[in-house]
Amino acid sequence: MGNLSHRERVLLSLNHEEPDRVPIDLGSTRNTGILIEPYEALVKYLELSDELATDNYGQSKIARVATPSESVLCRLDIDFRGIFLGAPDHSQEKMNPDGTHQDELGVVRKRPEGSYYYDIVRSPLMGEITLDDIEKWTWPNPLDPGYVRGLRKKAEQLRKEIDCGVVLHLQDIIVHPSQYLRGFEDWYMDFLLKPELIAALLDKLLEIRLQLTVRALEEVGDLIDVVSCSDDVADQRGPQISPKLYRQFIKPLHKKYFDAIHAHTNAKILYHSCGAVSKLIPDFIDMGVDFINPVQVSAQDMDTRELKKNYGKEIGFWGGIDTYRVLPDGSTEDVWAEVEQRIKDLAPGGGYILAAVHNIQPNVPPSNVVAMYTAARHFGVYSNL
C-alpha cells in the first residue's frame, strides 16, 4: 500500500484495517497532549518560534495543557486534530484573589508553590448533604451557547484546509465530576452507605452531560471521525470500586451516554480511563466503546500483547507509550525499543493509534518526544510488520 493521506490512514485504522503506517496523535484530546513546560522545550528543540497557546477554560486550565501549533504538528507528522468545547457565556468558573481556581461545578483548587498541578482544596458537596442539596446546587447550563459557538466553523475549516482525522473532545462524564464535588472519601463510602445519594448525583451529572453532548454533536456530528470522552474507573491496581458496584451504578449511565453519541454521529467513541482497566474492557465493548485510551502499560494486568490478543478484534487501543519510566528517564534507544514493542503488540490488523500514555509531563525531555514520533514512523510501516 502506497502512502495514504492522513485521513485515509486514520479511517482505515479506526475500522481495524491496516493502513500504510500506524497513525500517531499529539493534542487531539486533553488526554493525549503535552503540558506547557515540555511543549515550550519541544518548540525550542525543534527550532520553531511558536507562540504558546493554551485553552484557559475548565479542565484544560487545571491540567495546564498546551495547544500544539500547526507547525509543530506538521513537523511531527501528526495524523489528528482536535476541536474543543468553548467556555460558556455564564459560568461559575473564576480565578479568586487568593490564587484559587473555582471550576464551573463550584469545585475549588489551588496550585501549590513549586507544583505543576492544581490540587482540590474544597469539594462543595462533601459531608452531610441531602438529595435536596443536590437538586438545588447551582449546576451549569448545558445549553449555554458559549459551549458550541464556533464549533462547526472550526470543524469545517479542518475538513477544508488540513488533511487529518478530526476529534471532538468532550468533558469528563460522571465519575470525575462526582468525585470532585463530593470529595473522594465521601464518594467511596456513598456506594455502600448512601447509595441513593450517589445515584442521584450521578444521574444529575449524566443529565447535564447528555444535553451538552447531544448539542455538540448536532453541530459537528457529520464532520468528525472520533468523539473523545473521559472517566477514570481504575487506578494502578484495578477498578476503583468493585466490578459489581461499577456495573450497578456506573455502567448503565455510561451506556446511556455512549448510546446517545452513537445515535447522533457515525464517529468512533474514544473512551479515556487511566489505570488497570483490563477487567472492565468487556464492559467497555458491551457499551459500544470503539477505542480505549491511554493504555496505561505501567498498571497491573495491562500487558499490551495480552490486551491485543484478548480484545483486539472488538476494541482499538490509543496510546501505550510509557510515560512512567521510559519517556522521562529512558535513553533515545529505550524510547525506540518501547515504540517498537508497542507497535509489534498492538498494531497488527489495525486498530492502534500511537501516543504517549496520557499528557506528556514536564520531566520528559524534548529529544525523547521527537524520538517517540520518529520511531513510530519508522517501525509503524505495516508492510514491514
C-alpha positions as CSV (number, residue, x, y, z in Angstrom):
1,M,0.0,0.0,0.0
2,G,1.4,3.4,-1.0
3,N,1.5,6.5,1.1
4,L,-2.0,7.5,2.1
5,S,-3.4,10.8,3.2
6,H,-3.6,11.3,6.9
7,R,-7.3,10.9,7.0
8,E,-7.3,7.8,4.8
9,R,-4.7,6.3,7.2
10,V,-6.9,7.2,10.2
11,L,-10.1,5.9,8.8
12,L,-8.6,2.5,7.9
13,S,-7.1,2.1,11.4
14,L,-10.3,3.2,13.1
15,N,-12.1,0.4,11.2
16,H,-9.5,-2.2,12.2
17,E,-7.8,-2.3,8.8
18,E,-4.1,-1.9,8.1
19,P,-3.1,1.4,6.5
20,D,0.3,2.3,5.3
21,R,1.6,3.0,8.8
22,V,0.3,3.4,12.3
23,P,-1.4,6.7,12.9
24,I,0.1,9.0,15.5
25,D,-1.5,11.6,17.8
26,L,-0.5,14.6,19.8
27,G,-3.0,17.0,21.3
28,S,-6.2,16.0,19.6
29,T,-7.6,15.4,23.1
30,R,-6.9,16.7,26.5
31,N,-5.6,13.3,27.4
32,T,-3.1,12.9,24.5
33,G,-1.5,16.3,24.8
34,I,1.6,17.9,26.3
35,L,1.9,20.3,29.3
36,I,3.2,23.8,29.0
37,E,6.8,23.3,30.1
38,P,7.6,20.3,27.9
39,Y,5.9,22.0,25.0
40,E,8.0,25.1,25.3
41,A,11.1,22.9,25.5
42,L,9.9,20.9,22.4
43,V,9.3,24.1,20.4
44,K,12.8,25.3,21.2
45,Y,14.3,21.9,20.4
46,L,12.6,21.9,17.0
47,E,14.0,25.4,16.5
48,L,10.5,26.8,15.9
49,S,9.2,30.2,17.1
50,D,5.7,29.4,18.0
51,E,3.7,31.4,20.5
52,L,2.5,29.4,23.4
53,A,-1.3,28.8,23.2
54,T,-3.4,27.3,26.0
55,D,-7.1,26.7,26.5
56,N,-7.8,28.7,29.6
57,Y,-11.2,27.1,30.4
58,G,-12.2,24.2,32.6
59,Q,-10.0,21.1,32.9
60,S,-7.6,22.3,30.3
61,K,-6.7,25.2,32.6
62,I,-6.3,23.0,35.6
63,A,-4.2,20.4,33.7
64,R,-2.1,23.2,32.2
65,V,-2.2,21.6,28.7
66,A,-0.6,23.4,25.8
67,T,-2.3,23.7,22.4
68,P,0.2,22.4,19.8
69,S,0.6,24.7,16.9
70,E,0.1,23.6,13.3
71,S,3.8,24.0,12.6
72,V,4.7,21.5,15.5
73,L,2.0,19.1,14.4
74,C,3.2,19.2,10.8
75,R,6.8,18.8,11.8
76,L,6.0,15.6,13.8
77,D,3.6,14.4,11.0
78,I,0.6,14.1,13.4
79,D,-2.5,12.5,11.9
80,F,-5.2,14.1,14.1
81,R,-6.5,17.5,15.0
82,G,-8.9,18.2,17.9
83,I,-11.8,20.6,18.4
84,F,-12.9,21.5,21.8
85,L,-15.9,23.0,23.6
86,G,-15.7,26.7,24.4
87,A,-16.3,28.5,27.6
88,P,-20.0,29.1,28.5
89,D,-21.3,32.6,28.5
90,H,-22.4,32.2,32.1
91,S,-20.3,30.1,34.4
92,Q,-19.2,29.8,38.0
93,E,-15.6,29.4,36.8
94,K,-13.2,32.1,38.1
95,M,-9.8,32.8,39.5
96,N,-10.1,34.1,43.1
97,P,-7.9,36.8,44.6
98,D,-6.2,34.2,46.8
99,G,-4.9,32.3,43.8
100,T,-7.5,29.5,44.0
101,H,-9.5,28.4,40.9
102,Q,-13.2,27.6,41.0
103,D,-14.5,25.5,38.2
104,E,-17.9,25.5,36.6
105,L,-19.2,23.0,39.2
106,G,-18.0,25.0,42.1
107,V,-15.0,22.8,43.0
108,V,-12.1,24.9,44.3
109,R,-8.4,24.1,43.5
110,K,-5.1,25.7,44.2
111,R,-1.7,25.2,42.7
112,P,0.9,24.7,45.5
113,E,4.1,26.6,45.2
114,G,6.6,24.7,43.1
115,S,3.9,22.3,41.7
116,Y,2.9,21.9,38.1
117,Y,-0.7,21.0,39.0
118,Y,-3.7,22.2,40.8
119,D,-5.0,20.3,43.9
120,I,-8.6,20.3,45.2
121,V,-9.0,22.4,48.3
122,R,-12.8,22.4,48.5
123,S,-15.3,19.9,47.4
124,P,-18.6,21.8,47.8
125,L,-20.9,18.8,48.3
126,M,-18.8,16.9,50.7
127,G,-20.0,15.9,54.2
128,E,-23.6,15.6,55.3
129,I,-25.8,16.5,52.3
130,T,-29.3,15.6,51.2
131,L,-31.0,14.8,47.9
132,D,-32.4,18.3,48.1
133,D,-28.9,19.8,48.3
134,I,-28.0,18.0,45.0
135,E,-31.1,19.2,43.3
136,K,-30.7,22.8,44.5
137,W,-27.0,23.1,43.7
138,T,-26.0,25.7,41.1
139,W,-25.5,23.5,38.1
140,P,-24.0,24.6,34.8
141,N,-26.5,25.2,31.9
142,P,-25.6,22.5,29.3
143,L,-27.4,24.6,26.6
144,D,-25.4,27.7,27.2
145,P,-24.5,28.8,23.6
146,G,-20.9,29.5,24.5
147,Y,-20.0,25.8,24.7
148,V,-20.6,25.3,21.0
149,R,-20.2,28.7,19.5
150,G,-17.9,28.5,16.5
151,L,-17.5,24.7,16.8
152,R,-18.9,23.9,13.4
153,K,-16.8,26.6,11.8
154,K,-13.6,25.0,13.3
155,A,-14.6,21.5,12.1
156,E,-15.4,22.8,8.6
157,Q,-12.1,24.6,8.5
158,L,-10.2,21.5,9.4
159,R,-12.1,19.5,6.8
160,K,-11.3,22.1,4.1
161,E,-7.8,23.1,4.9
162,I,-6.0,20.2,6.8
163,D,-5.6,16.6,5.9
164,C,-6.3,14.9,9.2
165,G,-8.7,12.8,11.3
166,V,-10.9,15.2,13.3
167,V,-11.6,14.5,17.0
168,L,-14.3,16.2,19.1
169,H,-13.1,16.2,22.7
170,L,-15.8,16.4,25.4
171,Q,-15.9,16.8,29.1
172,D,-15.5,14.1,31.8
173,I,-18.7,12.2,32.1
174,I,-19.9,11.4,35.6
175,V,-17.1,9.7,37.7
176,H,-14.6,12.5,37.9
177,P,-17.0,15.4,38.4
178,S,-18.9,13.4,41.1
179,Q,-15.6,12.7,42.9
180,Y,-14.6,16.3,42.8
181,L,-17.9,17.5,44.0
182,R,-18.4,15.0,46.8
183,G,-14.8,14.6,47.8
184,F,-13.1,11.2,47.3
185,E,-13.7,9.8,50.8
186,D,-17.4,10.5,50.8
187,W,-17.6,9.3,47.2
188,Y,-16.3,5.9,48.0
189,M,-18.4,5.5,51.1
190,D,-21.6,6.6,49.4
191,F,-21.8,3.4,47.3
192,L,-22.3,1.4,50.5
193,L,-23.7,3.8,53.0
194,K,-25.7,6.3,50.9
195,P,-26.5,4.5,47.6
196,E,-29.5,6.7,46.9
197,L,-27.4,9.9,47.3
198,I,-24.6,8.8,44.9
199,A,-27.1,7.5,42.4
200,A,-28.9,10.9,42.4
201,L,-25.6,12.8,42.0
202,L,-24.5,10.6,39.1
203,D,-28.0,10.9,37.5
204,K,-27.8,14.7,37.7
205,L,-24.4,14.8,36.1
206,L,-25.5,12.5,33.3
207,E,-28.5,14.6,32.6
208,I,-26.2,17.7,32.1
209,R,-23.5,15.9,30.1
210,L,-26.1,14.2,27.8
211,Q,-27.7,17.5,26.9
212,L,-24.4,19.2,26.1
213,T,-23.0,16.2,24.2
214,V,-26.1,16.0,22.0
215,R,-26.0,19.7,21.4
216,A,-22.3,19.5,20.3
217,L,-23.0,16.5,18.1
218,E,-25.9,18.3,16.4
219,E,-23.3,20.9,15.5
220,V,-20.5,18.8,14.2
221,G,-21.5,15.1,14.3
222,D,-21.3,14.9,10.5
223,L,-17.8,16.4,10.3
224,I,-15.9,14.4,12.9
225,D,-14.2,11.0,12.9
226,V,-13.8,10.5,16.7
227,V,-15.6,11.6,19.9
228,S,-13.3,11.7,22.9
229,C,-14.7,11.4,26.4
230,S,-13.2,10.6,29.8
231,D,-14.0,9.0,33.2
232,D,-11.3,7.2,35.2
233,V,-12.8,4.0,36.6
234,A,-9.5,2.3,37.7
235,D,-6.3,3.0,39.5
236,Q,-2.8,1.5,39.2
237,R,-4.0,-1.8,40.7
238,G,-7.5,-2.3,39.2
239,P,-11.1,-0.9,39.2
240,Q,-11.6,2.0,41.7
241,I,-14.8,0.2,43.0
242,S,-15.7,-3.4,42.7
243,P,-16.9,-4.6,39.3
244,K,-20.2,-5.4,40.9
245,L,-20.7,-1.8,42.1
246,Y,-19.4,-0.4,38.8
247,R,-22.0,-2.5,36.9
248,Q,-24.7,-1.5,39.2
249,F,-24.1,2.3,39.4
250,I,-21.9,3.5,36.6
251,K,-22.1,1.2,33.7
252,P,-25.8,1.8,33.0
253,L,-25.2,5.6,32.9
254,H,-22.1,5.2,30.7
255,K,-24.1,3.1,28.3
256,K,-26.8,5.8,28.0
257,Y,-24.1,8.3,27.3
258,F,-22.4,6.1,24.7
259,D,-25.7,5.2,23.1
260,A,-26.5,8.9,22.7
261,I,-23.2,9.5,21.0
262,H,-23.7,6.6,18.5
263,A,-27.3,7.9,17.8
264,H,-26.0,11.3,16.7
265,T,-22.8,10.5,14.8
266,N,-21.0,7.8,12.9
267,A,-17.8,8.8,14.6
268,K,-15.9,6.3,16.8
269,I,-16.0,6.6,20.6
270,L,-12.6,7.1,22.2
271,Y,-13.0,6.5,25.9
272,H,-10.3,7.5,28.3
273,S,-9.7,5.8,31.7
274,C,-6.4,5.7,33.4
275,G,-5.3,2.7,35.3
276,A,-5.6,-1.1,35.2
277,V,-8.8,-1.4,33.2
278,S,-8.3,-4.8,31.8
279,K,-11.1,-6.4,33.9
280,L,-13.6,-3.8,32.6
281,I,-12.7,-4.0,28.9
282,P,-15.5,-6.5,28.2
283,D,-17.9,-3.9,29.8
284,F,-16.5,-1.2,27.6
285,I,-17.0,-3.4,24.5
286,D,-20.6,-4.2,25.6
287,M,-21.3,-0.5,25.9
288,G,-20.2,0.3,22.4
289,V,-16.8,1.9,23.1
290,D,-14.6,1.7,20.0
291,F,-11.2,2.7,21.3
292,I,-9.7,3.0,24.8
293,N,-7.0,5.4,26.0
294,P,-4.4,5.7,27.4
295,V,-3.5,2.0,27.6
296,Q,-1.5,2.6,30.8
297,V,1.2,0.0,30.4
298,S,2.7,0.6,33.8
299,A,-0.5,-0.5,35.6
300,Q,-1.4,-4.0,36.7
301,D,-2.6,-6.5,34.0
302,M,-2.0,-4.1,31.2
303,D,0.3,-6.2,29.1
304,T,-0.2,-4.9,25.5
305,R,0.3,-8.3,23.9
306,E,-2.4,-9.9,26.0
307,L,-4.7,-6.9,25.6
308,K,-4.5,-7.2,21.8
309,K,-4.8,-11.0,21.9
310,N,-7.9,-10.9,24.1
311,Y,-9.7,-7.9,22.9
312,G,-8.1,-6.5,19.7
313,K,-10.8,-7.7,17.4
314,E,-13.5,-5.8,19.3
315,I,-11.9,-2.7,20.6
316,G,-9.0,-0.5,19.5
317,F,-6.1,0.9,21.5
318,W,-5.0,4.6,21.6
319,G,-1.8,5.5,23.5
320,G,0.5,2.9,25.0
321,I,4.0,4.6,25.0
322,D,5.1,4.6,28.7
323,T,5.2,8.0,30.4
324,Y,6.0,6.5,33.8
325,R,9.6,5.3,33.2
326,V,10.6,5.2,29.5
327,L,9.7,8.7,28.2
328,P,11.0,10.7,31.2
329,D,14.0,8.5,32.2
330,G,14.9,6.4,29.2
331,S,17.5,7.0,26.6
332,T,16.7,7.6,22.9
333,E,17.4,3.9,22.4
334,D,15.0,3.0,25.2
335,V,12.2,5.1,23.6
336,W,12.8,3.4,20.2
337,A,12.6,0.0,21.8
338,E,9.4,0.9,23.7
339,V,7.8,2.2,20.5
340,E,8.9,-0.9,18.5
341,Q,7.4,-3.2,21.2
342,R,4.0,-1.4,21.4
343,I,3.6,-1.4,17.7
344,K,4.6,-5.1,17.5
345,D,2.0,-5.9,20.2
346,L,-0.9,-3.6,19.2
347,A,-0.7,-2.6,15.5
348,P,-1.3,-5.9,13.6
349,G,-4.7,-5.9,12.0
350,G,-5.2,-2.1,12.5
351,G,-7.0,-0.6,15.4
352,Y,-4.0,1.1,17.0
353,I,-3.3,4.8,17.4
354,L,0.2,5.6,18.8
355,A,0.5,8.3,21.5
356,A,2.0,8.7,24.9
357,V,0.2,7.3,27.9
358,H,-1.7,10.5,28.9
359,N,-0.3,14.0,28.6
360,I,3.5,14.4,28.2
361,Q,4.8,15.6,31.5
362,P,7.5,18.3,32.4
363,N,10.1,15.6,33.2
364,V,10.1,14.3,29.6
365,P,13.0,15.7,27.5
366,P,12.1,17.0,24.1
367,S,14.6,14.6,22.5
368,N,12.5,11.7,23.7
369,V,9.3,13.3,22.4
370,V,10.9,13.6,18.9
371,A,12.3,10.1,19.3
372,M,8.9,8.6,20.0
373,Y,7.3,10.1,16.8
374,T,10.4,9.3,14.7
375,A,10.4,5.7,15.9
376,A,6.6,5.5,15.3
377,R,7.0,6.4,11.6
378,H,9.9,4.0,11.3
379,F,8.5,0.9,13.0
380,G,4.9,1.6,12.2
381,V,5.1,0.8,8.5
382,Y,2.7,-2.1,8.0
383,S,4.5,-3.7,5.1
384,N,7.4,-4.2,7.5
385,L,5.4,-5.7,10.4
